[in-house]
Amino acid sequence: MNRKKKIYEKLKKKDKRANAKLHKSNKPRYVSKADRAKQVDNTTTQDSTSIELTE
């Protein structure tokens, strides 16, 4: 009985891992605080240069 249980649990674990790989999370990728600050700086500099070009 013990051997059957161990084999069954091992197969169940394998199926669970395979199933988890199929269903990827829709959670957005983490962006660090420093990277977010860089992005904001880049967008503000681009906006200011485009304003200067139009004037």
Backbone torsions as a table, in degrees:
resi	resn	phi	psi	omega
1	MET	NA	-43.3	-178.6
2	ASN	-61.4	-42.2	-178.8
3	ARG	-62.6	-44.2	179.5
4	LYS	-61.4	-41.8	-179.0
5	LYS	-63.2	-44.4	-179.5
6	LYS	-63.2	-43.7	179.6
7	ILE	-63.8	-44.0	-180.0
8	TYR	-61.7	-44.0	179.9
9	GLU	-64.7	-38.5	179.3
10	LYS	-63.5	-44.4	179.4
11	LEU	-66.9	-38.1	178.9
12	LYS	-63.7	-41.1	178.7
13	LYS	-63.3	-41.6	-179.8
14	LYS	-63.8	-44.1	178.1
15	ASP	-62.7	-39.4	-179.6
16	LYS	-63.3	-42.6	178.7
17	ARG	-65.4	-41.9	179.2
18	ALA	-63.7	-40.2	179.3
19	ASN	-65.8	-37.9	179.4
20	ALA	-65.7	-35.3	178.8
21	LYS	-68.3	-31.9	-179.5
22	LEU	-69.3	-36.0	-176.3
23	HIS	-102.6	86.6	179.0
24	LYS	-71.5	154.0	-179.9
25	SER	-76.9	145.7	176.6
26	ASN	-91.1	7.7	-178.2
27	LYS	-68.7	133.3	179.8
28	PRO	-67.5	152.1	-179.1
29	ARG	-66.1	141.1	-178.0
30	TYR	-70.8	133.6	175.9
31	VAL	-118.6	124.2	-176.4
32	SER	-67.1	162.9	-177.7
33	LYS	-61.5	-40.1	-179.4
34	ALA	-65.2	-41.0	178.9
35	ASP	-66.2	-38.1	177.4
36	ARG	-63.9	-39.5	178.7
37	ALA	-64.0	-41.0	177.9
38	LYS	-61.6	-43.4	-179.8
39	GLN	-62.3	-41.0	179.1
40	VAL	-64.6	-43.3	178.4
41	ASP	-61.3	-43.5	-179.6
42	ASN	-63.4	-42.7	-179.1
43	THR	-68.6	-36.8	-179.8
44	THR	-69.9	-37.5	179.2
45	THR	-69.7	-36.6	178.2
46	GLN	-67.5	-40.5	179.3
47	ASP	-64.4	-41.5	-178.1
48	SER	-69.7	-35.4	178.3
49	THR	-70.4	-35.9	179.3
50	SER	-69.8	-33.1	177.5
51	ILE	-68.0	-42.0	180.0
52	GLU	-64.2	-36.1	-179.5
53	LEU	-69.6	-33.7	-178.8
54	THR	-76.8	-23.5	-178.0
55	GLU	-81.9	NA	NA
